[in-house]
Amino acid sequence: MSEPKQQDKPFQIDKIVVWEAFQRVKGNKGAAGVDEQSIEEFEADRDRNLYKIWNRLSSGSYFPPPVKAVEIPKAGGKGVRVLGVPTVADRIAQTVVRMYLEPKVEPIFHPDSYGYRPGKSALDAVGTCRQRCWRSDWVIDLDIRAFFDTVPWDLVLKAVAHHISPDQRWILLYVERWLKAPLRQRDGTLVARDRGTPQGNTA
């Protein structure tokens, strides 16, 4: 795909970033979303599909489809956790935004933050805990109940707006649209949301 001229689209998004986002999503594998399209099916018409994502993101006309709700039983039989599974195309679009936003926010995250960060994993967090257990004989265990279900959108958008440049307002536009994307239940019903974000709804 050749690079567009600056005046062709209102938002300047490099096509190579869309390609790299596809490679990341393909490497992560993952299940199909509400359209039931697998990564293999997406790749069967890869170039046209990637161009469509780039074209819509660059023009401001990208609207995410509903997120597929998948119930995962919690440990010990204590109810279920609802995970949100975006479509393959939507995961690629999210990864594009992530690739532009992450370099700006990654340096300010706390060093003990391990979730969804490049080069860090749950095993790294366990390793840090193990080292510190040798130094202290106490531990604090806490959990914010229903955090993902209740996180206020205005604070998320305010944080994103603070870390983007004026020519990256498109990032804020799409983050807001992703926050507002409804959940599609197993029976096909759509659940509108006004707060929170589905767990697992990351690229």
Rosetta blueprint (number, residue, H / E / L):
1 M L
2 S L
3 E L
4 P L
5 K L
6 Q H
7 Q H
8 D H
9 K L
10 P L
11 F L
12 Q L
13 I L
14 D L
15 K H
16 I H
17 V H
18 V H
19 W H
20 E H
21 A H
22 F H
23 Q H
24 R H
25 V H
26 K H
27 G H
28 N H
29 K L
30 G L
31 A L
32 A L
33 G L
34 V L
35 D L
36 E L
37 Q L
38 S L
39 I H
40 E H
41 E H
42 F H
43 E H
44 A H
45 D L
46 R H
47 D H
48 R H
49 N H
50 L H
51 Y H
52 K H
53 I H
54 W H
55 N H
56 R H
57 L H
58 S H
59 S H
60 G L
61 S L
62 Y L
63 F L
64 P L
65 P L
66 P L
67 V E
68 K E
69 A E
70 V E
71 E E
72 I E
73 P E
74 K L
75 A H
76 G H
77 G H
78 K L
79 G L
80 V E
81 R E
82 V E
83 L E
84 G E
85 V E
86 P L
87 T L
88 V H
89 A H
90 D H
91 R H
92 I H
93 A H
94 Q H
95 T H
96 V H
97 V H
98 R H
99 M H
100 Y H
101 L H
102 E H
103 P H
104 K H
105 V H
106 E H
107 P H
108 I H
109 F L
110 H L
111 P L
112 D L
113 S L
114 Y L
115 G L
116 Y L
117 R L
118 P L
119 G L
120 K L
121 S L
122 A H
123 L H
124 D H
125 A H
126 V H
127 G H
128 T H
129 C H
130 R H
131 Q H
132 R H
133 C H
134 W L
135 R L
136 S L
137 D L
138 W L
139 V L
140 I L
141 D L
142 L L
143 D L
144 I L
145 R L
146 A L
147 F H
148 F H
149 D H
150 T H
151 V L
152 P L
153 W H
154 D H
155 L H
156 V H
157 L H
158 K H
159 A H
160 V H
161 A H
162 H H
163 H L
164 I L
165 S L
166 P H
167 D H
168 Q H
169 R H
170 W H
171 I H
172 L H
173 L H
174 Y H
175 V H
176 E H
177 R H
178 W H
179 L H
180 K H
181 A L
182 P L
183 L E
184 R E
185 Q L
186 R L
187 D L
188 G L
189 T L
190 L E
191 V E
192 A L
193 R L
194 D L
195 R L
196 G L
197 T L
198 P L
199 Q E
200 G L
201 N L
202 T L
203 A L
